[in-house]
Amino acid sequence: MKCLYRALAAFALVLAGADSALAQGWPNRPIRMVVPYTPGGYTDLMARLVGQKISDALGQPIVFENKPGANAIIGTDAVAKAAPDGYTFGTVIAAHAANATLNPKLPYDTLKDFTYVSLMSVAPLIMIAHPSVPANNVKELIALAKAKPGELNFASSGIGAAAHLTMEMFMSRTGIKMQHIPYKGTAGALQDTVGGQINVMFDIVGPLMPQVRSGNAKAIVVTAKERIPAAATCRRWRNRACRISCPAPGPESSRRRALLRRSSTASRRRPRRHSPIRHCRQSWSNRVLCRWAAPRKNSAPSSPRRSRDGER
């Protein structure tokens, strides 16, 4: 992950330099990083880790601002409304793309109002359940949900988040029904799952596995194609036992986090063929993406175009 932070720091500097409105001495004051989720969740943690490396590289502090609510729309709108001076960045997840279809009255345009700087991470999801839930695998969970339609509930970090959509896909494929309880981030959802108010939840492996290891929750399945060292003992959708017990193929899903900022007229113009900015982007893509990111499956720096296309 160390190389990822270095890559993001370097690329943030390149992207900021693309705007003619910025002074040559950028950055000459603190940079603002908006996190549209509650503190303590993985999105917040990832933003702070990456932000610290950007701060070290640029020599300016990063001021983090958590603005949760409305499925990240409040915080994302703050980035869209910020001055286009290169001093405000934001983090988004899959819900950013889903909001464009779930909410026709967004206060911003998902594609036109933002410059997508880079992906920060791509992480598989894990389904966990409270120990009191009488189900230890996918087959038992499906049977339990069918025996009690609508009585079980599941938590997510917000409407339209990868965890929410993955569970909806799972229910659709298996013909079960559970009540959705959306939260303003992973931290609150996990807290209530461990506390017993929530039966089941999907989210990334990182913050959930410690609760599994401590016995506060039990792992049901991991939505990954390959075995994950952090969850080596957990069953995956592709495991033979899981394929036999599950009447429908499980969704292989992951949670993406990206770094973006507000667009400006200057940044929307296509760079000239031999411009220094284009050369820097190509250099970053070839040297950083291939040499640093490829061996690390949980880190995913990318070009702005590739990051933006991930939101389409």
N, C-alpha and C positions, 0 to 999 in steps of 0.2 A: 504493500500500500504506500510505502514511502515514495516510490517513484511516481505513483499516481499524483500525489500532492505536488511534487515538483513540476509535473507536467501541467497540472491545472494552473499552478501559479504562473508559469511561463506563458501559457496560452491566454490567461486572463489579461496579462500585460499586452500581448499582441492585439487582442480584440479591442481593448480600451484605446489603443493607439490608432485604431481604424477611423475614429471620429475626428473630423477636422475641428470640432468645437472644443476639443480638449486642449489644454495648454501642453507645451512640450515637457513641462516639469511634472506631468501626472505620474504617480499620485502625490499631491502635496498636502493632503489632509486625510483624516480617517475615512475608511470605506464602510458603507452600510450593507449588511447582509440580512435580508428578510427571510425568516423561516415561517411558513404559513401553518405551522403545527405547534403543539405544546412542547415545552422543554422536557428533555429526558427520553424522547423517542429516538428511533434510529435516524430519521431524517434530520433531527436537530443535532444528534451526535455527529453525523457525517458532515453536516455543514460546518460545524465547529472545528472538526479535524482538518478539513480542507481549507477552511478559512484561516486557520492558524498558520498553515504552510504558505498560503498566499501572503499573509501578513509578514512572515519571515522573509519571503523573497522580495517583497516590494518595500519593506521598511516602513510601513504604515499600519496602525492598528485596524482591526476589523471590529465594527460595532454590530453585535448580533441583536436582532429585534424579532421576537416571536409574536406573530399575529395570527393565531388560530381562529377558526370559525368559518361557517358556510362552505365546508369542504374545501378549504384552502383558497377560496375566492377572495376573501378579505385581504389576506397577505399578498396574494398575487396581484390584486388590483393596486396595492400600494406600490409595487414595483412598476406597474404600467403607468401610474400617475406621477412617478418620481421624475425629477429633472433629468433630461438625457445628457448628463455630464460624465457618465462613466463611474460614478461614485455609489451607485445603488445596484446591488445584485440580489437575486432571489433563488431559492431552491424549489423544485417541483418534483412530483412523482407522477405515476400513471393517471391519477385523478385529474391532473391538469388537462390531459387530452380528453378524458371522459366527460369533464364538465361542459365541454363544447357541445356535446350531444344530449346531456342530461338537463342542461339549463340554457334555453334559447335566448335568455335575456342577460347574458354575461356583460359586465361593465367594460369589457375589453375584448379585443380580437386575439384569439389564442395564437395565431400564426403571425399576423401583421404587426402586432404591438410589442413583440419581443424579439431579441436577438439571442439565439440559443448558443451558449458558449461551449459547453461540453457536457457529456454524461459524467456522472461522478461514480456510480456503481450500478451493478445489476446483480440482484440477489434472489435466490429461490425462496419459496415460501414453505412454511411448515404448518400443519394443522395440529393444534393441541386441544385437550379437553381437561376439565376439572376432574380431580380424582374421584369425585362422587358420581360422575357419569358412568353408567354400567356398559361401557363400550371401550374395548382396547385396540380395535383395528377398524378398518374401513367397513368390512362386512357387518360387524356388530353395530357400528354407528348407523348404517343404512337401515338395518333391521329395527333398531330402537326408534329412529325417526319415523319409520313407516307405522310402527305400533302406536306412536304418539304424535300424529301429524299436527304441526303448528305449536307443539308444547315446548320443544327445545328452542333455544335461542343461540345466536352467534354474534360475535362482536367484530368490528372492523375499525380501522383508523379513520374512516369517513366514507360517505356515499361516493361510489365511483372509483374508490381506491382499488388497487390490484387485489387486495385481500377480499374486498367485497365482491368484485366481479368474478373472482375465482370460485368463491363459495356459491354464488348464483349459478355459475356454469356447472358446478358439481351437483347442486340440487336438481338442475334441469336434466342432467344426464341420468341421474339415478331415480328421479321421480319422487323425491322427498321434499318436505317443506319445513323450514325453520324460520323463526322470527329474527329479523335483522335489527341489531342495536348499534347504530353508528356512533363513533366517538370523535373527538377533535384531535386524535393522534393515537399512537400505539400505546403510550404509557398508561393512559386511563383504561383502555380496553384490556390490557394485560393485568392491571391491578384488579379489576373486577372479575376477570376469569380466574385468577389465583384465589380471589376472595369467595368464589362460589356463586356470585350473582349472574355470571355468564357460563354457559355450558361449553361452548366450543368457539375457537377463533382461529383465523388464518393470519399469519404475518411472517416476516422474514426470520430466518433461523437465529441470527445473532442475539437479539434480546429475549427470545423465547426459550432457547435451550437451557440457560441457567436455571429456569424454573422447573424444567423437566428433570434436570440432574438432581435438584434439591428435593424432588418429590412433590412439589406444589402443583404440578400439572403432568399430564402424560401425553406423549407424542402419538399421533394417529398415523400420519403419513407426511412425506416430504415431496413437494412438486418439483423434483429435479431429475434430469436425465441421467446424471452420473452421481456416484456416491460423494457425499460431502464430509470431509474430515470432522467438522464440528458436530455433525449429526450422523456419524458412521453407523450407529446401531438402529437408526430409524428406517422404516420401510419407505420405499419410493414407489411411485405409480407403476414403474416398469418392472418392479420385483415380481417374480413368478407368483409368489403367494398372494400379492396384492391384486394381480390380474385375475387370479382365480376367484378371489373373494368379492371383487367388485364387478357387477354385471355390466358396467359401461367403462370405457377408458377414462382415466382421470385426467384433468387438465394440467398440462405442464406449464406452470406460470412462474413469473419472476417479477420483482419490484424494481423499477428503474428510478434513479434519481439524477436530476440534471441541474445544471447551473445556467441561469439566464439573466438578462438585463433588459431594460426598456430599449426598444428600437429608436433610431433617429433617422432623419432624412439622409444624413451622410452614410450611415451604416447600411442603408437599403440599396445604395447605388452599387452596381456591379463593379468590382475593381478592374482596373486595366490589366491587360494580359501580362505585362511584365512589371506590375507594381510590386513594391517591396512587401506589402501586406499579403498579397497572394503567394509570394515566394515564402514568406514566413509560415503561412498556413500549410503549404505543401511540405515544407521542411518539418514542421511539427508533426503532421500526420504520418510522414514516412519514418521519422526517427523515433518519435515518442510512442506512437500507437503500436508500431510493429515491435520495437525493441523492448519497451517497458511494459506495455499493457497486455500484450498477447499471452505471456506465460501466466498472467494473473487473472483468473476467471471472475474474481469478485471486483476487479477494478476495470473501469470502462471509459477512459478518456476518449474523446472523439472530436472530429471537426464540427464546426457550428452547423453545417448542412446536415451531417449525419445525425446530430443531436436533434435538430428541428424535425427531420424526417421521422424520427422515433415518436414524435407527438402527433403525426398525421393519422 
